Each structure stands twice: as structure tokens, then as C-alpha cells.
Amino acid sequence: MTSVVAPTLGPAAPEIVDPLALPGETGMVERRTRLLPFDPWHLFLAPLALIMLLPLVWMLVTSLETPAQTLHFPPVLWPSKWQFVNYATAVRQSAFGRWFWNTLVVTTTVVASNLVLCSLAAYAFARVRFLGRGIIYFILLATLMVPLQVVLIPTFLIVKDFGLIDHLGALIVPNLANVFGIFMLTQFFRTLPVELEEAARIDGASRLSILVRIVLPLSLPALATLAVIQFMWTWNDFLWPLVTILTNQNAFTLQLGLATFQGAHNAQWHLVAAANIMSMVPLLVLFLLAQRFFVRGIATQGIKG
């Protein structure tokens, strides 16, 4: 009697599935065809960007015109001859170098002090538990709602009592720390994993060592964001220098100096525009250098309360 042995079936070959035939999101994504080579939002954002660039382009054109062309109506949109000499004239007819140096000293000092002091205060609010932490933090945030004009006179009297009027110290001391910087860094520090700090504490690291070696290296986006914002605020500040720098022209900043191109009955708009273009260069360079960190820092603020 002959026995029949059934053939052994091997593993089934994997079935090839066409993604286009799948229902749901996968098939829809594969079927989608883009009508434009870019995101459709660019059709809305590009005109807005051009509108925002118009004042800058207008100032650039004005800086290359003659005094008569700056007052001509209708405006001269394309001068027949570019007056690059306006930039040299603006530097030669003013103490532009002194103004630039004063502004650079004040701005770099204020930015550096804010990065240090705001980091220390923010780490205390984010990680250290102490009596009244919530109340103190709430009071600090409440001061953000107080307009500068309200505290202008009290701050001026304090600076006057310190004998800093007509000196660069009057522009530095009141801005050594900023409540906005404390708030922003506190929010960012709270998003960092606390397990890294606990491991460092087990190894015997102090609070200051943890802040310097662990927290700050992980917080470069937030620090860069704070640096750019504080640099821009201090560099472009006009009201506070106008109040505290009264007679000492050697302590003028760029914004105060630029106002000297405008008289009671005449304004040299071509020189004002040229000096403004030159004063904007450090801001543009700083933003381009810190753009990657700046965008990341703005995008990650307020993720965790």
C-alpha cells in the first residue's frame, strides 16, 4: 500500500500592496499633486514681506539722493546718480564714531548683564523651592503691565541720586536685568527634563554648577532669543537716553546723535537716512548670525507652564 505524503507548505510570500490603493491618509497623500512648487501660504506671506521691506528700501533710496531730490514731489524713486558720498558726509559732519562706540558699549554691557542675571533669577524660579516663590514671581510679571512712562520720573530721580546723569552709567544701571528676560528663561527652563539635574545632584554638583554646565548649554535657543531682543531694544532706545543725557554730547548714543541732523527749520533727510542705514548694520548682522537659534527660541516659549 503506497502512502501519500502531503507537500510541506513554506512561508507565504509577502503580499505587495500598492499605497495608492490604501484607504485613508496614506492613499490620499500619495495621490495628492501639488499645483504650485511652493507652499500656498507663500502667496499671502510674500506680499506682506514686500510691504514690510518698503520703508527699508525707501530709506536706502533716500540715503543715495541729493537734498533737492529728497524734497521733490512726486518722489524720485530711482535717482539718476547715486550719491554714495552721503555716507561719508554723515560721518564727517558728526561724531558718528563716538555715538557708535557709546551705543556699542551700553548695548553689549546690558545684554551681557541680562544674560547672566536673568539666567540666575530664572533658574531660581524654575527649580528652587522657597517661601513666597509664586507671589514674588506674580509681582514681577505684574510689573510688565506698567508702562515705561509711569516709572520714568522715579527711575530718573534714583539715577540722579546715584550721580549718573550725563554719563553712560545712566543708560546701563537701570537695564542690568529685565523682567521679560526672567519670564522667558523661566518658561524655557521648566521645559528641560529635571532628571538630568537630579543625576548631577547625586554626583555632588552644586546648583550653580548644574546651571552653568547643564542648563545653560541646553538653553542656547532661549539665550540667543533674549540676546537679540535685548540688543535691539537697547540699540534703538531713544526716550531714556533723551531724558538722562542732557548736556554731555560725548555720551550721546546713535539715536540721540541722529536727531541732531534735524533742526527746528531744516532737516538733512539724505544724511538722516544714510546714518540710519549705517546704524542698522549691527542689528542685521546679529540677527543673521543668531537666526537659527532665534527662531527655535521663539517657537519653544510657553510650551510648558
C-alpha positions in Angstrom: 0.0 0.0 0.0 1.5 3.3 -1.1 1.4 6.2 1.4 0.8 9.7 0.1 2.8 12.5 1.8 1.3 15.9 1.7 3.7 18.6 0.4 5.1 20.9 3.1 4.0 24.5 2.6 6.7 27.0 3.2 6.2 30.6 4.4 3.9 32.6 2.3 5.4 35.3 0.2 4.7 38.8 1.4 1.9 40.4 -0.5 2.9 43.7 -2.2 0.4 46.4 -1.5 0.0 49.4 -3.7 0.0 52.5 -1.4 -2.3 54.2 -3.9 -4.9 51.5 -3.2 -4.9 52.0 0.6 -7.8 53.9 2.1 -7.3 56.8 4.4 -4.5 59.2 4.8 -1.7 57.2 3.1 -3.5 56.8 -0.2 -4.6 60.5 -0.1 -1.1 61.7 0.5 0.3 59.6 -2.4 -2.5 60.8 -4.7 -2.1 64.5 -3.9 -0.5 66.5 -6.6 0.8 70.0 -5.9 -0.2 72.7 -8.3 2.5 75.0 -7.0 6.2 74.3 -6.5 5.9 76.1 -3.1 3.6 76.3 -0.1 0.4 78.2 -1.0 0.8 80.3 2.2 3.7 82.0 0.4 1.2 83.7 -1.9 -0.1 85.5 1.2 3.2 86.0 3.0 5.3 87.2 0.1 3.3 90.4 -0.5 3.3 91.1 3.3 7.1 90.7 3.3 7.4 93.2 0.4 5.2 95.7 2.2 7.4 95.4 5.3 10.5 96.0 3.2 9.2 99.1 1.6 10.3 101.5 4.4 13.8 100.0 4.3 14.0 100.3 0.5 12.7 103.9 0.7 15.3 104.8 3.3 18.0 103.2 1.3 17.0 105.2 -1.8 16.8 108.4 0.2 20.3 107.9 1.5 21.6 108.0 -2.1 19.7 111.1 -3.2 20.6 114.8 -3.2 18.9 117.2 -0.7 16.7 118.5 -3.5 15.6 115.0 -4.6 14.6 114.1 -1.0 12.1 117.0 -1.1 10.9 116.6 -4.6 7.3 115.7 -5.3 6.4 113.3 -6.7 9.2 111.4 -5.0 12.3 110.3 -7.0 12.1 106.5 -7.0 15.3 106.0 -9.0 18.0 108.7 -8.8 19.9 109.4 -12.0 23.1 109.4 -10.0 23.7 107.6 -6.7 25.1 109.8 -4.0 27.3 107.4 -2.1 29.2 110.4 -0.7 26.2 111.0 1.7 27.6 108.2 3.9 31.0 109.8 4.2 29.4 113.2 4.7 27.2 111.9 7.6 30.3 110.5 9.3 32.4 113.6 8.6 29.8 116.2 9.7 29.0 114.5 13.0 30.6 112.5 15.8 29.2 109.3 14.4 32.2 107.2 15.6 31.7 108.4 19.1 28.0 107.7 19.0 28.5 104.3 17.6 31.1 103.4 20.3 28.9 104.6 23.1 25.9 102.7 21.8 28.0 99.5 21.4 29.4 99.8 25.0 26.0 100.3 26.5 24.3 97.6 24.4 26.9 94.9 24.9 27.1 95.6 28.7 23.3 95.5 29.1 23.0 92.3 27.0 25.7 90.5 28.9 24.3 91.5 32.3 20.8 90.4 31.3 22.0 87.0 30.2 23.8 86.5 33.5 21.3 88.0 36.0 18.2 86.8 34.2 19.6 83.2 34.0 20.3 83.2 37.7 16.8 84.5 38.7 15.0 82.4 36.1 16.7 79.2 37.4 15.7 80.0 40.9 12.1 80.5 39.9 12.1 77.4 37.8 13.9 74.9 40.0 14.5 76.2 43.6 11.6 75.9 46.0 11.5 78.8 48.5 8.9 80.6 50.6 6.9 83.1 48.5 8.2 82.0 45.2 4.8 82.1 43.5 3.9 85.5 44.9 7.2 87.1 44.0 7.0 85.7 40.5 3.5 87.0 40.1 4.5 90.5 41.3 7.4 90.5 38.8 5.0 89.6 36.0 2.6 92.3 37.1 5.3 94.9 36.5 5.3 94.1 32.8 1.9 95.7 32.6 3.2 99.0 34.0 4.1 101.5 31.1 7.6 102.9 31.0 6.2 106.5 31.2 4.8 105.7 34.7 8.2 104.8 36.2 10.2 107.3 34.1 10.3 110.0 36.7 11.0 107.8 39.7 13.8 106.0 37.8 15.2 109.3 36.8 15.3 110.5 40.4 17.1 107.3 41.5 19.7 107.7 38.8 20.1 111.3 39.7 20.8 110.4 43.3 23.5 108.0 42.2 25.1 110.9 40.2 24.9 109.1 36.9 23.1 111.8 34.9 25.0 112.7 31.7 27.1 109.5 31.9 26.7 106.2 30.2 26.1 104.6 33.6 22.6 106.2 33.5 21.8 104.0 30.4 23.4 100.8 31.9 22.4 100.5 35.5 18.6 100.7 35.2 18.7 98.0 32.5 21.1 95.4 34.1 18.2 93.0 34.4 14.8 92.7 32.7 11.6 91.1 33.9 10.8 89.9 30.4 14.1 88.0 30.3 13.4 86.4 33.6 9.9 85.3 32.5 11.1 83.9 29.2 14.0 82.0 30.6 11.9 80.6 33.4 9.4 79.2 31.0 12.2 77.7 28.9 14.0 76.2 32.0 10.7 74.5 33.0 10.6 72.6 29.7 14.0 70.9 30.3 14.0 67.4 31.8 14.7 67.6 35.5 16.2 64.1 35.5 19.5 65.5 34.2 19.8 67.9 37.1 18.9 65.2 39.6 21.6 62.9 38.3 24.1 65.8 38.6 22.9 66.4 42.2 23.5 62.8 43.0 27.1 63.2 41.7 27.6 66.1 44.1 27.2 69.0 41.7 26.0 72.3 43.2 23.1 74.4 41.9 25.4 76.9 40.2 27.4 74.1 38.6 24.2 72.5 37.3 23.1 75.8 35.8 26.4 76.5 34.1 27.3 73.0 32.9 23.8 71.5 32.1 21.0 74.0 31.9 22.7 76.9 30.0 24.2 74.7 27.2 20.7 73.3 26.7 19.2 76.8 26.6 21.1 78.3 23.8 18.0 79.0 21.7 16.4 80.9 24.6 19.6 82.8 25.4 20.1 83.8 21.8 16.5 85.0 21.6 16.9 87.1 24.7 20.2 88.5 23.5 18.7 89.5 20.1 15.6 91.1 21.7 17.6 92.9 24.4 20.2 94.1 21.9 17.5 95.5 19.6 15.7 97.3 22.5 18.9 98.8 23.9 20.4 99.7 20.5 17.2 101.5 19.3 16.3 103.2 22.7 15.7 106.9 22.3 13.4 108.0 25.1 15.6 107.1 28.1 18.9 108.5 26.7 16.9 111.7 25.8 15.9 112.0 29.5 19.2 111.2 31.1 21.9 112.5 28.7 21.2 116.3 28.9 24.3 118.3 28.0 27.2 115.9 27.6 27.4 115.3 23.9 30.3 112.9 24.4 27.8 110.5 26.0 25.3 110.7 23.1 24.1 107.4 21.6 23.3 106.8 18.0 19.6 107.6 18.4 20.4 110.9 20.1 23.0 111.7 17.6 20.7 111.1 14.6 18.3 113.6 16.0 20.9 116.3 15.6 20.5 116.1 11.8 17.1 117.5 12.2 16.9 121.2 13.1 14.0 123.5 14.0 13.6 124.7 10.4 15.6 122.3 8.4 16.3 118.6 8.2 19.0 116.9 6.2 17.0 113.8 5.2 19.7 112.3 3.0 22.1 112.3 5.9 19.5 111.1 8.3 18.8 108.1 6.0 22.5 107.4 5.5 23.2 107.4 9.2 20.2 105.2 9.9 21.4 102.7 7.3 24.8 102.5 8.9 23.3 102.2 12.4 21.2 99.2 11.3 24.1 97.1 10.1 25.0 95.6 13.6 21.3 94.6 14.1 21.2 92.9 10.7 24.5 91.1 11.3 23.4 89.9 14.8 20.1 88.6 13.6 21.6 86.7 10.6 24.1 85.1 12.9 21.6 84.1 15.6 18.6 83.5 13.2 18.6 79.7 13.7 18.6 79.9 17.5 16.3 82.9 17.5 13.5 81.1 15.5 13.9 78.0 17.7 13.8 80.0 20.9 10.6 81.8 19.8 8.9 78.6 18.8 9.6 76.8 22.1 8.5 79.5 24.5 5.4 78.8 26.7 5.2 75.1 25.8 5.1 74.2 29.5 3.7 76.4 32.2 
